[in-house]
Amino acid sequence: MKIKQYCYLLIAANLLFQSLFAYSNANDEPLNLSLMSNMIGGKWWLGTDNYKTFEWGLGRTQIKMKHVMIEENKEYVVAEGFFYYSPNSFSIKGVSTFQYKNQQPRLLEYFGNVEEGSLDFVYKSILPSGETKIYTEKWQWVDDNQYRWTLASLEDDADAKKGIYIRKYN
């Protein structure tokens, strides 16, 4: 088994274990998208050149996400996807596509654990060629209109990307 597949499985198993533990300790109420509902509404800005939006989808069974970049006063969508609660794994899963400018599109598959105040995801980035990279992503709430974001590769020695997303209503 390749080392990155092993790391992905190990982290996914750890998140599943955390999710099962959280489920068993939550008075038999499964964790669901309600813990992500504070993401709904407004635009979540990281700096001045990109933002994300979140909205409910199909009967509140999913949360749709869109990531927009701004260059030369023009907006363009670089990612779209959705998150949903998986009763089989007691976790939040998601899928999105990401394409920045003329780069190859990437499929992003998310697997995560949502707790009061934070979201922890492991996701796999997949190119059309089948090449994959594994990342961890954490969203830690500062308050109702801010969250601290951290993205780290499980394969590269590169520094983690970090920032504060701030919600603004237009």
N, C-alpha and C positions, 0 to 999 in steps of 0.2 A: 504494500500500500504506500502511495506517495506520501511524503511528509505533510504537504498541505491538505490532502484529503484527511489524514489522520487528525491534524489540528482542527479542521472544520468539524469533523465528527465529535471530537472531544469537547469543543466549545458548544456545539449544538446539544450534546448530551447533558452538559452542565446546565444550559438554559432550560432544557426540558425538565431536569430534576428540580430546578428552582421553581419552575411553573407548577409542577405537581405538588411541591411543598406548599406554595402559596395557595393553590386550589384547596388542599386539604385543611388549611388553617383559616379559610375565609368563610366559615359557617356554611359550607357547601354552596356558596355562590361563586360560579366560575368567573375568573377574570375575563373581561370582555372589552369591547371598544369604548365603553363608557369612561374608562381611565384615560382614553386619548381624546375625549370630547372637548377638552380645553384647547385643542389645536384648531377647532372649527372657527372660521371667521377671520377676516382681516388678511393682511399680507405679512408674512414673517420674513423680515429683512435681515440679511447678513451683509453688512456694509451698505453701499449705495448702488451696487451693480447687479444684485440678484435677490430674489425672494421666492418663497414657497407659499402656496395656498392649500388649504385643506377644506373639504366639504363632505357632508354625508352623501353616501350613495345608497341605492336600492334598499329602501326600508330600514335605514340605519344598520345595515349588515356589513357595510364597508365604509372606509374613509378614502375618498379620492384625493390624490396629491398631484400638484403641478409645480414644477420648478422653472422659473423664468430668469433669463439673463438679460442684461441691458448693455448695449454697446452703441455708442454714437446716437443716443436718444431713441434707439429702436429696441423693442422687446422681442425676444424669441424664446420659445419653449424648448428646454433642453431635456426635460424628463417629465413623464406622466406615469402614474401607476395607482395602486390602491393597496390598502391594508385590510385584513379581515381577521376575525377571531376563529381559530381552529379548535373545535371541541375535541378532536382526536388527540391533539397534543397539548391542550390547555394553554395555548400560546397565541401570540399575534404573528401572523404571516403576512407577507406582502410580495408584490411583484411590480416592477416598473421597467420602463425602457429609458435609456439615457443616451443622448447623442449630442455631443458638443461640436458645433460647426460642421466641418467636413470629415470628422472622425467616424470610424465604424460605430454603429449602434451597439450598445451593451444591454443585455438583459440582467436585471438585478433581482435576485431572489432573497427575501428577508425572512429571518426566523428570530423571534424575540420574546422577551419577557417584559411585561408592563407592570409597574408597581406605582403606588401613590407617589408622585413626584419625579418619576424617571422612566425612561424606556431604554432597554438594552437590546441591541440587535447584533446578530452576525449576518453578514450577507455575502453572497457569492456574485461576482461580476463575471458575466459570460460573454465572450465575443462570438460572432458568427462562426469563427474557425474552431470553436470549442475551448479555446484557451480560457482558463479561469483564474481569478484572484479572489482571495478571501479577506474580508474586512470586519472590524467591529465598529459599531456606531453607538454612541450614547447621547441621549437627550436628557439633561437634568434641569428641572424647572427651577428658576430663580424666583419668579412670581408669575401671576396670570398672563403677563405679556412679554415674558423673556424666558428663554431657555439656553443653557450652556450646551454647546455641541462639540463632540469630539469624534474624529474619524481616524482610525489607525489600521494599517495593513498588518496582516498576520504573517506576511511573507517577506516584506521589505524591511530594511532597517531605517527607513525614512521616518522623520519626526511626524507625530500625529498632527492632523489639521485640527484647529480649534477655533471657536468663535462664539459669539453671543447672538442668537436670533432675537430680534425685537419685533413684536407685532405692532402694526400701524393700521389704522382704519382710514380709508380715504374719504 
